[in-house]
């Protein structure tokens, strides 16, 4: 990794301090994790010393800094990051796209979708789009934010039968993600949708219940991410898979898929 000419390094110490404070660590605690003196860490934070690429890597590991923010640290220090941030349509990510398509197709007839780090929809399978059949077209103009769509009364908000419970659960998850990453996109979602002060504690697993015509669909949700990614775009992708929480939902989804297939 080489120094990048002309790149300002003035704020790298401030970024290190911000991440240490976000993780609620003292300089002593962080210095012990990284195997450096407290004095050296203090000099890094005040700009009296500049971190090497190896030091940035150690600090990033010790502070669990997300890949996107690691790139920011390397750039601020004047180094070229070893990780990338490629568009998902990039040829270099062709295998990632193939994997996503296989996962989405393999989850049929149950809904599954792919979101990015700001909860914008990246892709979805046919079962997921069937849940959106009655949503106004203007709400489905990209970028589609899954959180906004699920809480909007014109979107899925009027179809989710346990909306208060779902709102509390999803906002709690976003709050945790924001606390971990500091992602401004998540901060904006939290500002738009304040978490309720009082809500019923969900069961061991939160179930989301949809109204579909005269029937009710009940789902459990799971989240899958890529392991040890070296690209920011890939690191921030999450596959949200919905599984039927009861036999009636399973049967209705299978019937809907069969009807859709027969109509083609």
C-alpha positions as CSV (number, residue, x, y, z in Angstrom):
1,X,0.0,0.0,0.0
2,X,1.5,3.3,-1.0
3,X,0.9,6.9,0.0
4,X,-1.5,8.7,-2.2
5,X,0.0,12.1,-3.2
6,X,-2.0,15.2,-2.5
7,X,-4.4,13.5,-0.1
8,X,-5.0,15.4,3.1
9,X,-4.3,13.5,6.3
10,X,-5.3,16.2,8.7
11,X,-8.4,14.4,10.0
12,X,-7.2,10.9,10.4
13,X,-6.6,11.4,14.1
14,X,-10.1,12.8,14.6
15,X,-11.6,9.8,12.8
16,X,-9.7,7.4,15.1
17,X,-10.9,9.3,18.2
18,X,-14.5,9.3,16.9
19,X,-14.5,5.5,16.5
20,X,-12.9,5.0,19.8
21,X,-15.5,7.1,21.5
22,X,-18.3,5.4,19.5
23,X,-17.1,2.0,20.9
24,X,-16.9,3.6,24.4
25,X,-13.2,2.7,24.9
26,X,-10.6,4.6,26.8
27,X,-7.3,5.3,25.2
28,X,-5.8,2.8,27.7
29,X,-8.2,0.1,26.6
30,X,-7.6,0.6,22.9
31,X,-3.9,0.8,23.3
32,X,-3.9,-2.6,25.1
33,X,-6.0,-4.1,22.3
34,X,-3.6,-2.8,19.7
35,X,-0.3,-3.4,21.6
36,X,0.8,0.2,21.4
37,X,1.5,2.8,24.1
38,X,-1.3,5.1,25.3
39,X,1.1,8.0,24.5
40,X,1.5,6.9,20.9
41,X,-2.3,6.5,20.5
42,X,-2.8,10.0,22.0
43,X,-0.3,11.3,19.4
44,X,-2.2,9.6,16.6
45,X,-5.5,11.2,17.7
46,X,-4.0,14.7,18.1
47,X,-2.2,14.5,14.8
48,X,1.3,14.6,16.3
49,X,2.0,11.2,14.8
50,X,0.7,9.6,11.6
51,X,-0.5,6.0,11.5
52,X,1.1,3.5,9.1
53,X,-1.1,1.2,7.0
54,X,-0.5,-1.6,9.4
55,X,-1.5,0.6,12.4
56,X,-4.7,1.6,10.6
57,X,-5.5,-2.1,10.1
58,X,-4.9,-2.9,13.8
59,X,-7.1,0.0,14.9
60,X,-9.8,-1.0,12.4
61,X,-9.8,-4.5,13.8
62,X,-9.8,-3.4,17.4
63,X,-12.6,-1.0,16.9
64,X,-14.6,-3.2,14.5
65,X,-14.7,-0.4,11.9
66,X,-17.0,-1.2,9.0
67,X,-15.3,-1.6,5.6
68,X,-16.7,1.7,4.2
69,X,-15.2,3.6,7.1
70,X,-11.9,1.7,6.9
71,X,-11.5,3.0,3.4
72,X,-12.1,6.5,4.8
73,X,-9.4,6.0,7.4
74,X,-6.8,4.8,4.9
75,X,-7.7,7.7,2.5
76,X,-7.5,10.3,5.3
77,X,-4.1,9.0,6.2
78,X,-2.9,9.4,2.6
79,X,-2.9,5.7,1.6
80,X,-4.7,3.8,-1.1
81,X,-7.2,1.4,0.5
82,X,-6.7,-2.3,-0.4
83,X,-10.4,-2.9,-0.5
84,X,-12.7,-1.7,-3.3
85,X,-16.1,-0.1,-3.7
86,X,-17.4,-1.4,-7.0
87,X,-20.9,-0.9,-8.6
88,X,-22.9,-4.1,-8.2
89,X,-23.2,-4.2,-12.0
90,X,-19.4,-4.3,-12.3
91,X,-18.0,-7.4,-14.2
92,X,-15.8,-8.1,-11.2
93,X,-18.9,-8.8,-9.1
94,X,-20.5,-11.1,-11.7
95,X,-20.2,-14.1,-9.3
96,X,-21.8,-12.1,-6.5
97,X,-24.8,-11.3,-8.8
98,X,-25.0,-15.0,-9.8
99,X,-25.1,-16.0,-6.2
100,X,-27.8,-13.5,-5.4
101,X,-29.9,-14.7,-8.3
102,X,-29.5,-18.4,-7.2
103,X,-30.5,-17.6,-3.6
104,X,-33.6,-15.5,-4.6
105,X,-34.8,-18.1,-7.1
106,X,-34.1,-21.0,-4.7
107,X,-36.2,-19.4,-2.0
108,X,-39.4,-19.5,-4.2
109,X,-42.3,-19.8,-3.5
110,X,-41.4,-17.8,-0.4
111,X,-40.4,-14.0,-0.5
112,X,-36.8,-12.9,-0.5
113,X,-35.1,-9.6,-1.2
114,X,-31.7,-8.1,-1.3
115,X,-31.0,-4.7,0.4
116,X,-28.0,-2.5,0.6
117,X,-26.6,-0.8,3.7
118,X,-29.2,1.9,3.7
119,X,-32.1,-0.6,3.3
120,X,-32.7,0.3,-0.3
121,X,-34.0,-2.6,-2.4
122,X,-31.4,-4.1,-4.7
123,X,-33.3,-7.2,-6.0
124,X,-36.2,-9.4,-5.1
125,X,-37.8,-12.6,-6.2
126,X,-41.3,-13.0,-7.7
127,X,-42.8,-14.0,-4.4
128,X,-41.7,-10.8,-2.9
129,X,-43.1,-8.7,-5.7
130,X,-46.4,-10.5,-5.4
131,X,-46.7,-9.0,-1.9
132,X,-46.3,-5.6,-3.5
133,X,-49.0,-6.2,-6.1
134,X,-51.4,-3.6,-4.7
135,X,-48.8,-0.9,-3.7
136,X,-49.2,2.4,-5.7
137,X,-46.8,2.6,-8.6
138,X,-45.2,5.8,-7.4
139,X,-44.0,4.1,-4.2
140,X,-42.2,1.5,-6.3
141,X,-40.1,4.0,-8.3
142,X,-36.4,3.3,-7.5
143,X,-34.8,3.7,-5.2
144,X,-37.2,1.8,-3.1
145,X,-36.4,1.9,0.6
146,X,-37.7,-1.2,2.3
147,X,-38.2,0.5,5.7
148,X,-40.1,3.5,4.3
149,X,-42.2,1.2,2.2
150,X,-43.1,-1.1,5.0
151,X,-44.1,1.7,7.4
152,X,-45.9,3.9,4.8
153,X,-49.7,3.6,5.1
154,X,-49.9,3.8,1.3
155,X,-47.3,1.0,1.1
156,X,-47.2,-2.1,3.3
157,X,-48.1,-0.2,6.5
158,X,-51.8,-0.7,5.9
159,X,-51.3,-4.4,5.2
160,X,-49.1,-5.3,8.2
161,X,-51.5,-6.5,10.9
162,X,-49.0,-6.2,13.8
163,X,-47.5,-2.9,12.5
164,X,-46.6,-1.5,16.0
165,X,-44.7,-4.6,16.9
166,X,-43.0,-4.6,13.5
167,X,-42.1,-0.9,13.7
168,X,-40.5,-1.4,17.1
169,X,-38.6,-4.5,16.0
170,X,-37.3,-3.0,12.7
171,X,-36.3,0.3,14.2
172,X,-34.5,-1.4,17.1
173,X,-32.5,-3.3,14.5
174,X,-31.7,-0.1,12.5
175,X,-30.7,1.6,15.7
176,X,-28.3,-1.2,16.5
177,X,-26.9,-1.0,12.9
178,X,-26.5,2.8,13.2
179,X,-24.7,2.5,16.5
180,X,-22.3,0.0,15.0
181,X,-21.7,1.7,11.6
182,X,-22.5,5.4,12.0
183,X,-24.1,5.2,8.5
184,X,-25.8,8.5,7.8
185,X,-28.5,6.7,5.7
186,X,-29.6,4.8,8.8
187,X,-29.5,8.0,10.9
188,X,-31.9,9.6,8.4
189,X,-34.3,6.6,8.7
190,X,-34.3,6.9,12.5
191,X,-34.9,10.6,12.3
192,X,-37.9,10.0,10.0
193,X,-39.3,7.2,12.1
194,X,-38.8,7.7,15.8
195,X,-39.0,4.4,17.8
196,X,-42.1,4.1,20.0
197,X,-41.5,4.7,23.7
198,X,-43.6,1.7,24.7
199,X,-44.2,-1.5,22.8
200,X,-45.0,-5.1,23.5
201,X,-41.9,-7.3,23.7
202,X,-42.1,-9.8,20.8
203,X,-41.9,-13.5,21.1
204,X,-38.5,-15.3,20.8
205,X,-38.7,-14.6,17.0
206,X,-40.6,-11.6,15.7
207,X,-43.3,-12.7,13.3
208,X,-44.6,-10.2,10.7
209,X,-48.3,-10.7,9.7
210,X,-49.6,-9.4,6.3
211,X,-53.2,-9.1,5.1
212,X,-53.5,-10.6,1.7
213,X,-57.1,-10.2,0.4
214,X,-59.3,-12.1,2.9
215,X,-56.3,-14.2,4.2
216,X,-53.5,-13.6,6.6
217,X,-49.9,-14.4,5.8
218,X,-47.5,-14.9,8.7
219,X,-43.7,-14.8,8.3
220,X,-40.5,-15.4,10.1
221,X,-37.5,-13.4,8.8
222,X,-33.8,-14.3,8.5
223,X,-30.8,-12.3,7.3
224,X,-27.8,-13.6,5.3
225,X,-24.7,-11.7,4.5
226,X,-21.5,-12.5,2.6
227,X,-18.6,-13.8,4.6
228,X,-15.3,-11.8,4.7
229,X,-16.0,-9.5,1.8
230,X,-13.2,-7.3,0.4
231,X,-15.6,-4.8,-1.3
232,X,-17.8,-2.2,0.4
233,X,-20.8,-2.9,-1.9
234,X,-20.7,-6.6,-1.2
235,X,-20.1,-6.1,2.6
236,X,-23.2,-4.0,2.9
237,X,-25.5,-6.4,1.0
238,X,-28.0,-8.4,3.1
239,X,-30.5,-11.1,1.9
240,X,-33.8,-10.9,3.8
241,X,-35.6,-14.2,3.5
242,X,-39.2,-14.7,4.7
243,X,-40.3,-18.1,5.8
244,X,-44.0,-19.1,6.4
245,X,-44.7,-19.2,10.1
246,X,-47.7,-21.5,9.7
247,X,-49.1,-24.1,7.4
248,X,-51.8,-21.8,6.0
249,X,-49.2,-19.3,4.9
250,X,-47.1,-22.0,3.3
251,X,-50.1,-23.4,1.4
252,X,-51.2,-20.0,0.2
253,X,-47.8,-19.0,-1.1
254,X,-47.4,-22.3,-2.9
255,X,-50.9,-21.9,-4.5
256,X,-50.1,-18.3,-5.5
257,X,-46.8,-19.4,-7.2
258,X,-48.6,-22.2,-9.1
259,X,-51.3,-19.8,-10.3
260,X,-48.7,-17.3,-11.5
261,X,-46.9,-20.1,-13.3
262,X,-50.0,-21.3,-15.0
263,X,-51.0,-17.9,-16.2
264,X,-47.7,-17.4,-18.2
